[in-house]
Amino acid sequence: MNLFGFDKRYFGKSGSDGLAGVDEAGRGCFAGPVVAACVWLKRSFFEKSTPVKRAAFINDSKQLGAETREEVFALIRHWEEAGDLFFATGTASVIEIESFNILGATHLAMNRAIEGVLFKAGYTMENPPFAPAGTTDTPLFADKTLWVPILVDGLPLQPFAWQHEAIVGGDAKSLSVAMASIAAKVTRDSMMCDLAKKYPQYAFEKNKGYGTPEHIKALREHGVCELHRLKFLHKLASNPELKIPGLSKVLGDSEPSQEEFEF
């Protein structure tokens, strides 16, 4: 089943006004924020011929080149202007990642993205189209359920403010999740390019904060900056051959390295 058909099957069971996909970008980086996106595809999106045809080539952001991602992001903005979807992004800072660990910060960014969609769509927390966690004991996609389903890439989010269906590999199965992954990736890449102007020594415009060999080389030469997630760098800190300035205090941290969290 293609990504379009996957989503249509889900919201078709509930009779709801489409469905929303949620995904993140930057969870495994050495530096920079984690960014999430929520894309609510309205029922009208699936009923018009143009979105159906143009959405056929949309896929997981990791499977698309940067130019194609930018083109899809432009389509997402166009379809929002046409009233066929709503989308928003949410960000969790490096300070929040250090404070709440990467899992908690990712959930925070996702919740902010969902709240952004609610605001754009003219809803409040008192009358949301999505089911708050614990709202109902009936299956999320049972017949006659009118809540707009939320699909999230990966494992179930615990705890989380909204009922959702976790789809492992969802960004390669669900159109809404794939579009969310693209929106999050393009947004975060743009942020990292802007941050590269302030921290040119790390070439964030190229590595986007990921642990590339060039990024590690820059860390050895220049040490860490305020954008680096120190708890992600435990293995680098424990390698005596690297001798990265500013990482010695990581070894004395009593909290577990965030590299030990499984996703």
C-alpha positions in Angstrom: 0.0 0.0 0.0 1.3 3.5 -0.9 1.7 6.3 1.7 -1.5 8.0 0.5 -3.5 4.8 0.8 -2.1 4.0 4.2 -3.4 7.3 5.6 -6.8 7.2 3.8 -7.4 3.8 5.3 -6.9 5.1 8.8 -9.1 8.2 8.8 -11.7 6.5 6.6 -12.4 4.1 9.5 -13.2 7.0 11.9 -15.2 9.4 9.7 -12.9 12.1 11.0 -11.7 15.1 9.1 -8.4 13.5 7.9 -5.5 12.7 10.1 -2.3 14.2 11.5 1.2 12.9 11.3 4.1 13.8 13.7 7.8 13.3 13.3 11.1 14.9 14.4 14.5 15.8 13.1 17.8 16.0 14.8 17.3 13.6 17.7 20.7 11.9 17.2 22.9 15.0 16.7 25.9 16.2 18.7 24.7 19.8 18.5 21.6 22.0 18.0 18.0 21.7 18.9 15.5 18.9 18.1 12.7 19.9 15.9 9.3 18.2 15.4 6.5 18.9 13.0 2.8 18.0 12.9 1.0 17.9 9.5 -2.8 17.6 9.6 -4.1 16.4 6.3 -7.7 17.4 6.0 -10.3 15.2 4.3 -10.4 17.7 1.3 -6.7 16.9 0.7 -7.6 13.3 -0.2 -10.6 14.3 -2.3 -8.8 16.7 -4.8 -7.0 15.3 -7.8 -4.0 17.6 -7.7 -2.8 16.7 -4.1 -3.3 13.1 -4.9 -1.1 13.2 -8.0 1.6 15.4 -6.6 1.8 13.6 -3.3 2.7 10.3 -5.1 6.5 11.0 -5.0 6.6 12.1 -1.3 8.6 9.8 0.9 10.6 9.7 4.1 12.8 12.8 4.3 15.9 10.5 4.6 15.1 9.1 1.2 14.9 12.5 -0.5 17.6 14.9 -1.5 17.8 18.4 -0.1 16.3 20.0 -3.2 13.4 17.6 -3.3 12.7 18.2 0.4 12.6 21.9 -0.3 10.1 21.3 -3.2 7.9 19.2 -0.9 8.0 21.8 1.8 6.9 24.4 -0.7 4.0 22.2 -1.6 3.1 21.8 2.1 2.9 25.6 2.4 0.9 25.8 -0.8 -1.6 23.2 0.4 -2.0 25.0 3.7 -2.8 28.2 1.9 -5.4 26.2 -0.1 -7.0 25.0 3.1 -6.2 21.3 2.6 -3.9 20.9 5.5 -2.4 22.6 8.6 1.2 22.2 9.7 3.4 23.6 12.4 6.8 22.9 13.9 8.0 22.8 17.5 11.5 23.1 18.9 13.3 21.9 22.1 16.5 23.7 22.9 19.9 22.2 23.8 19.2 23.4 27.4 15.9 21.4 27.4 17.6 18.4 25.9 20.2 18.5 28.7 17.5 19.0 31.3 14.8 16.5 30.2 17.0 14.1 28.2 16.5 13.7 24.5 13.3 11.6 24.8 11.6 14.2 27.0 12.8 17.0 24.8 11.5 15.3 21.7 8.1 14.8 23.3 8.1 18.4 24.2 8.9 19.5 20.7 6.2 17.2 19.3 3.6 18.6 21.7 4.6 22.1 20.7 4.1 21.2 17.0 0.6 19.8 17.7 -0.3 22.9 19.7 0.9 25.0 16.8 -1.5 23.2 14.5 -4.3 23.7 16.9 -3.6 27.4 17.0 -3.4 27.7 13.2 -6.7 25.7 12.8 -8.5 28.0 15.2 -8.9 25.4 18.1 -8.2 25.7 21.8 -7.2 23.2 24.3 -10.9 23.2 25.4 -12.2 22.0 22.0 -9.4 20.1 20.3 -10.0 17.9 17.2 -7.4 15.5 18.6 -8.2 13.2 21.5 -6.3 14.1 24.7 -4.7 11.2 26.5 -7.2 9.2 28.5 -10.2 10.9 26.9 -11.9 7.6 25.9 -11.5 3.9 26.6 -12.7 3.0 23.1 -10.2 2.1 20.5 -8.8 5.2 18.8 -9.9 4.1 15.4 -13.2 2.4 16.3 -16.2 3.0 14.1 -18.0 6.4 14.7 -14.9 7.8 16.4 -14.8 11.5 15.3 -11.4 12.4 16.8 -8.8 13.2 14.2 -6.2 10.4 14.5 -2.6 11.2 15.3 0.1 9.0 13.8 3.6 9.3 15.3 6.8 7.8 13.8 8.5 5.2 16.1 7.5 3.8 19.4 4.6 4.9 21.6 5.3 8.2 23.4 5.1 7.7 27.1 4.0 10.0 28.7 2.3 12.2 26.1 -0.6 14.6 26.1 -2.5 13.1 23.1 -3.8 9.7 22.1 -1.8 8.5 19.2 -0.9 5.5 17.0 2.8 4.8 17.0 4.0 3.5 13.6 7.5 2.0 13.5 9.0 3.3 10.2 6.0 5.5 9.9 7.9 8.1 7.8 8.1 5.5 5.0 4.5 4.2 5.4 2.3 7.2 6.2 2.0 10.3 4.0 1.2 12.6 6.8 4.2 11.3 8.9 6.5 11.6 5.8 5.4 15.2 5.3 6.0 15.9 8.9 9.5 14.4 8.7 10.2 16.7 5.7 8.8 19.8 7.4 10.9 19.1 10.5 14.0 18.3 8.5 13.8 21.4 6.3 13.1 23.6 9.3 15.9 22.3 11.3 18.4 22.4 8.5 17.6 26.0 7.9 18.1 26.7 11.6 21.5 25.0 11.6 22.6 27.0 8.5 21.7 30.2 10.4 23.6 29.0 13.5 26.6 28.2 11.3 27.0 32.0 10.7 27.6 32.5 14.5 29.8 29.3 14.8 31.6 29.0 11.5 34.3 26.7 12.9 32.0 23.7 13.1 30.5 23.9 9.6 26.9 23.3 10.8 25.7 24.3 7.4 27.2 21.0 6.1 26.9 18.5 9.0 23.7 20.0 10.6 25.1 19.1 14.0 25.6 15.4 13.3 28.7 13.6 14.4 30.6 13.5 11.1 34.4 13.0 11.0 34.7 16.7 10.0 32.6 17.7 13.0 34.7 15.6 15.4 37.8 17.2 13.9 36.4 20.6 14.6 35.7 19.6 18.2 39.3 18.5 18.7 40.5 21.9 17.3 38.0 24.2 18.9 36.4 22.4 21.8 32.6 22.5 22.4 30.3 25.5 22.2 26.9 26.3 23.8 25.1 24.4 21.0 26.7 21.0 21.8 24.8 18.4 23.8 27.4 17.4 26.3 25.6 14.3 27.5 25.7 13.0 23.9 29.4 13.3 23.8 30.3 10.8 26.6 32.1 8.4 24.3 34.2 11.2 22.8 35.0 12.4 26.3 36.2 9.0 27.4 38.5 8.6 24.4 42.0 9.7 25.6 43.2 10.0 22.0 40.7 12.7 21.1 41.3 15.2 24.0 38.4 17.4 23.1 38.6 20.7 25.1 35.6 21.3 27.4 34.5 17.6 27.7 36.4 16.5 30.8 33.5 17.4 33.1 31.2 15.0 31.2 33.0 12.0 32.6 32.3 13.1 36.2 28.5 13.5 35.5 26.5 11.0 37.6 23.6 11.0 35.1 23.7 8.4 32.3 25.0 9.4 28.9 22.1 10.1 26.5 23.9 7.8 24.1 22.5 4.9 26.2 18.9 5.7 25.5 17.3 3.4 23.0 14.9 4.8 20.3 
